[in-house]
Amino acid sequence: MTGALREASLHSQPSETLDPKNWDDIRALGHRMLDDMIDYAANIGDRPVWQPIPDEVRASFQAKLPRGASDLADVYREFSDLILPYTTGNVHPGFMGWVHGGGTAVGMLAEMLAAGLNANLGGRDHIPIEVERQIVEWMRLIFGFPHGASGIFVTGTSMANLMAVLVARTTALGRSVRQGGVAENGAMLTAYTSSAAHGCISKAMDIAGFGSDALRYVETDRFHRIDLPALRERIARDRGAGYTPFLVVGSAGTVDIGAIDDLAALSTLCREERLWFHVDGAFGALGVLAPGLAPRLAGIEHADSIALDFHKWGQVPYDAGFLLVRDGERHRDTFAAPAAYLHRETRGLAANSPWPCDLGPDLSRGFRALKTWFTLKTYGIEKLGAVITRSCALAGYLEARVVAEPKLELMAPVQLNIVCFRYRAADNADRVNANIVIDVQESGIAVASTTLLEGQLAIRAAIVNHRTDVSDIDALLSAVLEFGGQRAASREDVVLIDASPPLAM
Ligand SMILES: Cc1ncc(COP(=O)(O)O)c(C=O)c1O
């Protein structure tokens, strides 16, 4: 240690810690923050769903690095004025833009408690790890996985899918792949998914070192489900050409229209072909909690791994992604790595191995499990399932209204909670509809998004938020019809459509 450092630490006084000088002051302000955030959730419907960020607000986040201290009350005022009004809007019942959950006050409180504990769930023997294991066990039961299955919280399904690709890789090539790399024995590994699958799977293949070309996109049927004969044919063709198929990723709820692949048939195919069967169930997997929906997910219980998000249909505040792996040993084989400073003991704080750091790339990890535990316990899975059922019923209502409205056109079969439709326009229908979506967003009435279906732009309404009601669907449709009428009448070209839009979410 340098002399200056030693001097500084010697002269530290308790008053120089980061704790408040007066705990009563922070308590009072903390209570106000809590009241304000509970009011925010309770009265969210009174706000615009989203509003454009004024230039001066954006500019205020190009401020100088703060060298000195500021009063917490002043910082909180900045939060209230500059941050709180300009969020995505997914807490609002009128938000149907992307597949975003609405969060709950319960989750918010649990997040505060987790921050208070400041737990690091990379490992060691403390009860927060048992809370995470409790959720793993509940997920094991919900999805009918055997004892020995393992699971872990991650940021989101993009990360969970990447980790599943890595577990499948280690299973296919053996543990030595972790030293030798994927090119070690010259095998050319290939994976398979449908053309409707989420873009993060291609990204996972890229990051895992296979390259995105090693992911074969298989065509879908008219319900956007993977075409099984085409999949079999592609696997056979690849084997014939000297490739080594190792993984099939099925979708339980595609991002564009909510299609669910035939998971039972996929699991049979994977067993016969000796391939790892992973399910991307980002939002759809929790459909098993809805009795009317669960039969459509049949076969998910045979998956080798499942990725899902509690922050979508589970309504847990961001972020709370999750990976469940049927064979925990394969999971640990992929990620566990010895290190002297992570040595395990049978007693003391270094006991309780294996640790979550043996199941993923992260060593430092927050307590995502707590807000999920609070959510599952406070509401119970029946209530959460009822919320999912209701989202699908609302999608059915929106579908019926679209079909009944001559000015609108349904763009894809509604299978779950996502409705793709558009305003009929004689000219430039893509451009007119892109503008309608932006107009609706800027109006603050509702938020929808766009996607491309067979080359045509569709307005996409994803109903995920537990607060969304019939009146929100009606408001979205009225706004689409109103702006549609204006846009169809105007010759103005405001938006240029990008032919390769960013990934839907
Ligand atoms: C089907 C599907 N897979 C993967 C993802 C990515 O999940 P995340 O945003 O949690 O990383 C999404 C996001 O909506 C999705 O819908």
The ligand as a Gaussian input file, in Angstrom:
#p B3LYP/6-31G(d) Opt

LIG

0 1
 C      -39.571000     -15.722000     -28.016000
 C      -38.543000     -14.815000     -27.394000
 N      -37.297000     -15.271000     -27.198000
 C      -36.346000     -14.526000     -26.641000
 C      -36.608000     -13.236000     -26.241000
 C      -35.515000     -12.417000     -25.606000
 O      -35.780000     -12.329000     -24.227000
 P      -35.055000     -11.227000     -23.333000
 O      -35.505000      -9.907000     -23.882000
 O      -35.551000     -11.467000     -21.949000
 O      -33.591000     -11.417000     -23.460000
 C      -37.887000     -12.713000     -26.417000
 C      -38.201000     -11.324000     -26.043000
 O      -39.317000     -10.884000     -26.124000
 C      -38.884000     -13.520000     -26.999000
 O      -40.130000     -13.077000     -27.189000

